[in-house]
Each structure stands twice: as C-alpha cells, then as structure tokens.
Amino acid sequence: MDFALELSLFVGFFYLCVNQTLRVKSDHQLVIYNSLSGKKENFVPLHEDHVGMYVCGPTLYSEPHMGNMRTFINFDFIYRCLLYLGYKVKYVRNITDAGHITNSAGQEVDSIGSAARSAQVQSLEIVYTYNVKFQELQRVYNLLPPSIEPTATAHIQEQIEVIEQIIENGFAYVVNGSVYFDVKTYMQQHNYGALSGRKVDELEQETRTLNAQDEKRFFADFALWKKAGDDDMQIWRSPWGNGNPGWHIECTAMSTKYLGKHFDIHGGGMDLKFPHHEDEIAQSCSSLGCTPAKYWMHANMLNVNGQKMSKSLGNFFLPKEIIAGETALFKKAYSADVIRFFMMQAHYRSTLDFTEDALNAAEKGYERLMESLSLLENVSCNDSSSLEVKKLVDSFYSAMNDDFNAPILIANLFEAVKQINLLTEGKITCTIQDKEELKNQLGGFIFNVLGLQGNTTNSDGKLNPVMDLVLDLRQEARSKKDWSTSDKIRDGLAAAGIVVKDGKEGTTWG
C-alpha cells in the first residue's frame, strides 16, 4: 500500500474520531429480525436512544473456533451499527469460566474441569490461558470491547439468588443437593418452546427414558445447581450444599443484573437457541415474571467447502491459523481484515461457506475498496457536480437499517467505488463539498461500521509528519482547555493502536 493511501486512511480515521457530527441517527427506520416472533420488526428501544444488548460470550475450556469467531464478529458489526446510528449502547458479553455445560446428549458436564484434568493443571489455569487467547483474537479481528464483560465466577451469589426465587415461585425442586428446573410445572403457565419452536412431546420421543439413577422428575428438566462431584475442581457453597451452577442460570443472572429484568436485545449463535436461550426465557419468566429480551437475534453457522465445520471432517481451523497460513485447507495466509471483510459479505442470519475461491475474491475486493479512498483523495473538483452523494449515502443507511444487511451495504459501497472511478476518468464531476462528504461517509462505513482497519503501519516512518500534525492539534486544544477535543484525539488514536503519553519531556506516541 502506497503512502498516499496510508495517509488518506489515517487522516480519514482521525477525522471520524473527532467529528461526532457523522454519527447522527438516520432518517431510515431500523428493522430487526426477531427470532422470538419469526419476523422482521421495527426496532423501538425500551428507553429512547438507549440500547441494552446482551450476547453470549465464550466458554473458556478451549480456543474459540472460526465459527465462534463469526458470531462475535457479527455482533461487533451490529454493535458498531447501533453506535453509528447514534444510540447509546450498553453492550454486555459474558465469559463462562465455571458451571456445567449441557452436552449433545442433554447431560450437564464440567467442560472446564475436564480440560484441566486432561492438561493436568488447575481449572483457573485453563480459564486464564484461553481468556488471554480470546482477548488477543478480539484485538486482531478489531472487535470493539463490550461495555461490560462479566464472568460467571464473579456472579455466583447472583445466580444463587435467582435460583432461590425460582424455587420460591414453585418452578424448581431440590434433589440430593442439586436443583432442577420443573419444566412440566412451567408449561402449565408458559409456552416452553416459544423461541425455538420445539415441542416437548417431540423432544421426549428423541430422548432416552429416565432410569432409577436419574434425579430429574421429567426428561426435559434442567440443572440450575449441581451438587459437587468427587472430580469437580471448582466448588462453591450454596443453600443446597457445595456445588456448581448450571450453564443457563449464569446468563439470566448477569444479563438482568446489568441490563434490568427486561432489556432490548439478546444475541448469540444459532446453536444456542435451544436449549440455552429457551431455558433463559424459562428462568426469567419463572423468577422475574417476564421474558428477558424484547428482540432475540441469532447468527448462523459456518461451513467450509460446503460442509459444516467439524473436527471429525478435518475442516476445522482456528481464527489465528488462517491468518498465519497454518491451515492445510488453504494455500496461503489471509489478513484479519480480509477475513472480516469476507464474513461481512454474508448476512448474519445466513450460512457462510469458507472456500479458497471466495477468500481470494474477497481479498481482491478488499484491496479495490481500500484503493478507492486513495483515488478519491486525488480527484480534481469542479464548480458543479453530477455525483449523487445523497443517493449513495442513503443507500448505505438503508442497507444498515434493514436488519444490518452487510452484503447489501458492501454492494452499495462498491457502487460508490464505480462513481469514484468515473470521477477519476473525468466522466462525471463533483464539487469539493461533495468530495469531502463522500470521503467522510465512505471512511465512516468502511472503518467505523464494517470495522476494517486498513494498513496504517509506520515501519518506514512516513507517518511521523502526520502524527506531528495530529499531536500539534491536540496540544492546541489542550492549551485552549478544550479537553473534549483533546480526549477525542487521544481516544481515537488509542482505538487505532497508537498510545499517546503526556510527560515532563513532552508528548510521545507509539
């Protein structure tokens, strides 16, 4: 990438960080597909201009695979869109570092403890190791940090309190130090299966028959609290004895603690719709009297070369393997930006198929999109304009507001690229005002909404003069006691990975 493009990308990013007028609410109505109703609905937040969003985060017994990463990237895009539309978003994404996970057979298993025993280390070592890896992936793939990232282990008391309320309301029972949710009793007053569409009688036919050793009264009952076993490595005290929380109860406790008993959006992967999210709804209705979220959103699965990603099929790879070129499935490495751009070319509710041809096409498209910013920078302006900037910008917002339709947004961005090529060739004209508007809007949607980073490296020192200019502007703001602008510049640079330090000897950056 040449210096002109580096300069245009950096200056564009800087401008976006300090000019908040770009982040205004669109005239278009935001529409969201609600998994609970099965249709698109106008998005009307519970509190005007404020959005509470909870997304299920990683379970720290292994590294997130590429399918997990797709979910996190999709909800980062949704988060960015809401911010860009002017909403104040409280984004809560939990970390599961304890508890019994429900496996494919419907059994509650201690996945973290199993991983720790296999590695012959303590559970905390497993949790710490994979949390470090997850945080690094967030940085590499340019995910904005959530507002709050609570852990299950820090909220054991809150989980116990929710369970106590469920018992008091008559929707749970205690057996030998374990607590189970009573699905049959719940079904007498509520629709168990409202989210997933699953029918309990159909589930019963698919499930093994209870035997004498089972503690549950009914096959569909699920654990809220599990009595500690001999092999459990993480144990907490409770009114029912020492044990571990169930998987579903942690999200009910943490989402309602930070967002209230009824909030705007609950999201996660499609695989969590049942049983995890279905059971969250049951827990909230039986403890707090209402469904936790107004809108439920689910990101779809990932395929590789036409098949569902699976270790058994040999098409399984990790997010850092593909950018390091360490997977045998692809002949070369791809940058995190290209991977992110590729993922944005499928709607979050659609399946996405990783193929080498598709990745190569995305790489070419990404380079073309970035190059268009450099071309626009060098476009000559005229006194008149035949460039329809408003129509282009409206199309960007229209796609974003249609259930966060990233592929249509990208198609509309490439329509803008065509217009930039026509400007370069002299076939249409633009005024300097139209040029600046298009440059700002393109930069906003490419960097702030899609979350692409561009190549702003400074290995040869070419950006030093730019940084000198930026820091001079910041110092000027500080001398005028314009702390708001000074902080915007500092925070914007930090978001780009550039840390500004003020010291006795002056201001430094790196």
N, C-alpha and C positions, 0 to 999 in steps of 0.2 A: 504494500500500500504506500502511495507516494505522500510526500509531506503536505501537499495541498489538501489531500483528503484527510490526513491526520489532523490538520489544523481546523478544517471545517467541522469535523466530528467533535473535536474538543470544544471549540467555541460554541457550537450548537448546544452541546450538553451544558456548558456553563450558563448560557443564556436561559435555558429551560429551568435551571436550578434557581436562578434569581428572579425570573419573571413569572410571578404567580398568576398573571392575567391569562396565561394559556390554559390554566386548569379551571375552567368555568363549566358549569353544568350545561349540557347540551339541551337544545330545544326538543330533541327526539325523546320519546318515552322509552325507558329501559324496560325490556321484556325478558323474563327469565322462565326457562322450562322448569316446572316444579314437579319433581318425582312423586310427590305425595298426591297431586291431582292428576298427573299424567298429561299435562298440557302446559302451553306457554301462558304466562300470566303477567300483567303489568306489575312492575316492581314498585311497591309502595312500602317504604320502611316504616317500622313501628314508631320511630321518632324521626321527625323531619330532618333530612340532611345527615343523619347519623345511621350507620350500619353496624350491627353486631354480627360477626361471622365466625363460626367455629368449624375447623377442619381437622379430621382425624390424622394425627401425625404418625411417625414411625414407631415400631416396636423394636427395641434395641437388643435383639438377640442375634442379628446378622446385619450385613450391609444391605441398604435398600437396592433392589434390582432396578433395571431400566423401566419396568412397568410401574413400580412405586414412584420413580422419579417423574414419570409422565404426569401422574396425579398431582404431585407437588408443583410442577411447572405450570400445569393448567390452572390451579388455584392461585398461583402467583400472578398469572395473567389476569384472572378475574379480579383479584385484589388491586392490581395496577389500574384496571379499567375503572373500578369504583372510585379510586383516588383521583383519577384523571377527570372523571365526571363531576368532581367537586364534593363527593361525600367524605365525611369524617368516619373512618372505618376503625373499629376495634376488632382486630384480627387475632383470634386465639387458635393456636395449633398445639395440641398436646404432645407429650412424649410418654410413651408407655415403657416404663422401666421396672414394672412389677405386675403381678397379677396372673391369673390363669386364663390363657387364650383358648377359645373354642376351636378344636381342630375339625377336619372334614367329616369325622365320624360323630361330631356333636359332643365330644368329650372335652372337659376342661383340663388343659395341660400347662405345666410351668415351662414355657419355651426358653425363658432366660436361664432358669436353673439347669435345664437340660444342656444348653450351650456351655454353661460354666463347668458343669461336671465333665463334659466331653473334652474341654480345654484344660481341665484340672486347675481352674482358677476360681476366685470368688465371683459371685454374681455382679458385684459392683465393678469389677474389672471388665467384665463383658459389656456392661452398660456404658461405662466410660469410654471404652475403645470404640464402640460403634456410634456413640454420640459425637465424638471427635470427627469420625469419618463423615457423619451426616452433616455436621456444621461446615466441613470443608466442601462438600458437594453443593451446599447452598451458595457458598462463595463462588465456586467455579461456574455454576449454572446461573449465577446472577439472580438468585431469589431474594426478594426483599424480606428482611426479618419480620416475623409477626409482631403484633403489639405485645403479646404475652405468650410465653412458651412454657406452660406449667407441666410438671411431672407428676406421675401417679403417686410416687413415694412421698411427695410433699403434701399430698391431699388425702391421706388415709383417714384422718378424722372426719373430713367432709363426706367421704364415701360411707363411713360407718353411720353418720347422721342420716344420710338419705335412706340407707337400709333400714334403720330404726323406724323411719317414717312409713316406709312401705309395709313393714310388719304391723305397725300400729293401725294402718288403714286396712289391714286384712288381706293383703295381696302377696304375702310371703310366709314361709314356715321354717322352723329351725329343726334340724335333724343331726344329732351327734356332733354339735359344734359347727355345722355348716348351715348356711341359709340359702333357700331356694325360692325363686320367684314362682308364684302359683298361677300358671297360665290359664287353667280352667276357671278359676275364680275371676280372673281379669276378663276373660271372654264373656262373662255374664253381663258386663257393663260396657266393654270396649271392643273395638274391632282389632283383634290381633292378626296382623297381615295387611293392614291398611296401606303401608308403604310398599311392601314387596309384592303384594298380590298373592302371597302363599296361603293356602288353605290348610288348616291344622289336620283335617281328616285325610287330606292327600299326603301330608308330611308323615302322618302316623303309618301309612302303608309303606313308606320308604324307609322307616326307622326300625331298628331291632326291637324286639319285645323286652320289656323290663324284666330283670331276673331278681332273685331274692336278695342279692347283694346291693342292688341299686337303692340309693337313699331317696331318689326323687319319686313323688307320687304319680307323676304323669310324664310321659316321654319328652314333652316339649318344655317342661320346666327347666330353668337355667340357674346357674350358681350366681348368687350375689356375694357370698363369702364362702370360702373353702377352708375347712379345718386343716391345720398343718399336717402334712405327711412326714414320714421319717426322713425322706430325702429332700424336703424343702430347704432351700438355702436362704430364703427371705421370709421372715415370720413377724407378724405384728399382733399385738394384743387387741382383743375386741370383747364386747359383752357376751359373746358366744364362745369365747375361748381363743387360743392362739391360731392364727391362720393367715390367709391371703385374700385380697379382694378378687372378685370375678372380673372378667375383661370389660364387660359393658358398663359396669357401675362407675368406673373412673370418668368416662366421658360425660355421664349425667352430672356427676358431682362438679367437675371442673367447668363445663360449659355454663351451667346455671350459676355457679359462684361468680364468674367473671362477666357474664352477659345477661344474667337475670333468668327467671324461670321461663320466659318466652322471648326469643330473640329472632333476628331476621333470617339468617342463612346458616344451614348446617350442610357441610360438604364432605366428600370422601370418594374413594374408588367405588366402582360399581359392585365389586366383590363384597363390600361392607353393607350393602343394602339389607341383606339377610345373612346371619341373624343380628349382626351388631347394631345397625341403626333401627331395625324393628324393635329390638329389645330396649334400646334407649328410649324410644317413644313409650313403650310399656312402663318403664321405670318412672319416667316423668309424669305420665298420666296418673299413675298409682301413688306417687309421692306428692306431686305439686298440683295435680288436677288439670294439667293441660299438656298438649304436645309441645316439645321444647322449641322447635323452629317453625317459622311461617313458611319458609321455602327450603326444600331439600334438593341438593344438587349432587349429581354423581358423574364422575369422569369414567370414560370407558377404558377397555383393556388394550393391551399391546400385543401385536402379532409380529413374528419375524419370518420373513419369506413365506407368508401365507399361513403360518401355523401359530397357535397360541404359544407365547414364551413359556418354556418349561425346561427344567434341568434334565428330565428324562429324555427329552427330544434332542438335547445337545444344542439348543438355540438360545441358551441362557447367557446373558452377559451383564456386567456391572457398568454403571454410568462412567466410571473413570477408565475402564478398559477400552471403550470405544474412542475416547479422546487421546488415549495413549497408543492406539493402534495395536492393542494386545489381544484382540479377539480374532479367532480364526474365521469368523463369519464374513469379515470384510477385509479387503486387500490393503486398506490404508487407514490412517487416523483421520478423524474429523474433529474440528474445533467444537467447543461447547456452544458457541454462538450458532454454528451451522446446525447442530443437533436441536437446539432450542427453536431455530427458525423452521427446521423440518417439522417439528412437533406442532408448531402453530399452523401448519398447512392442513391439519385435520381438525374438525370441530371437537371440542372436549367430550361431546356425547357420542362421537363416532369411534369405531375401532381404528387403530393406526398400524400400518404394516411397514416394518423396517426392512427395506431391501437396499441393495447396493446402488441400483439404478436410481431409486428415489432419493437417496442421500446425495449422490453425485449431482442430480438435478437441483436439489435444494442448495448445494454448495455454489453452483453457478448462479442461481437466483439471488442468493445472499450477496455475492460479490457484485452483481449487477445493481442491486438495491443500494449498497454502500457507495458504489461508484457514481450513482446518480446525484448524490449530495455534492460530490466534488464538481460534477458537471454544472450543477445549478449555481454553485458558487461563482463560476466563471462566465455565466450567461450575461450578455450585454442587455441593458434595459432601454426602454423606449418611452416616448411620451404617451403612447396609447397601448392598450393591452387587448389581446384576443385570447388570453389564458383565463379559463373559467375556474378561478381558485375556489370560490364559494361552493361550486358544484362538487369539486373534488373533496373538499373538507367535509361537506355534508355527507358524502358517501362513506368517508372514514367513520364518522359518528354513527351513521345509520347501521353499518355492519357491527360496530361495537355494541350498540344498543339492542341488536337482535340476538339476544341470548349469547352475547360475547362471541360473535361469529368471526373467529380469527382468520379462517381461509378466505372469506369474502373481503375482510379488511385488507389482507395481503394482496388480493386481486385488485382492489381499488388503489392500493399504494403503487402497484405496477402500472395502473392507468396513468398515475401521476408521473411515473418514470417515462412513459411514452411521450407525455407532454413536455417533459424536460428535454428529451431527445429532439423534439420538434423545435423547441426554443434554441437548442444548440445549433441546429441546422438552419436557423433563420426562417423557418416556415410559419411560425407564429411569433407574436411579440408579447412582451409584458412590461409593466411599469416596475419601478424599484419597490413600490409598496406591495405589489402582487408577488414579486420575487421573495421579499422578506417574509410575507405571510406564508407562502408555500414552504419556504425553508424551515420556518419555525414549526409549522404543523407537521411536516414530514419528520423532522427531528423528534418532535413530541411523541408521535405514534411509533416511530422506529425504536427509540431508546426508552421512553417512559412507559409505553403501553406494551409493546411486544417484548421489551426487556432485553433487547440486543445491546451489546457493548461496543462493537466496532474495535478496531485496532488502534488504541491510543498509547502504544508503548513509546518510551522515550530513551531507547537504548543508545541512540546516537546524539542525544542532547538537542535535537531540533526543536523540541517543545519548551526549552528553557526560556526563550524570549516571551512565549505565550504565558508561561507561569509568572514571569516577572510582571507582565501587564496585569494579570489577574490579581496578584498579591498587592500591586500598587493600588488597584481599585478597592481592594479590601481595606488597605491601610487608610485610604482616603475616607472611606465610610467610617472607620474607627475614629479618625481624627474629628469627624463631624458628629461623633457619638450616635451614628446610625447603626446601632447594634443589630437591628433586624437584618439589614442587608449584609453586614459583616458575617453574621451567623449563617445566613443562607449560602454565602460563598463557601464558608468553611465546611458546612454540612454537605453541600453539593460536591465539593472536591472529595470529601470522605466517602461519599457514595460511589465515586469513581475510583476508589482505592488510593487516593492521594491524601496523606495526612499532613495537616498544617500545624506547626508548633510555634507558639509565640514565646520567645525567651529574651533574656537581657541583651543578647547579641543581635537581636532582630528576629525576623520570621523565617523559618526554614520549612521545607516540604520534602516529602519522599514517599 
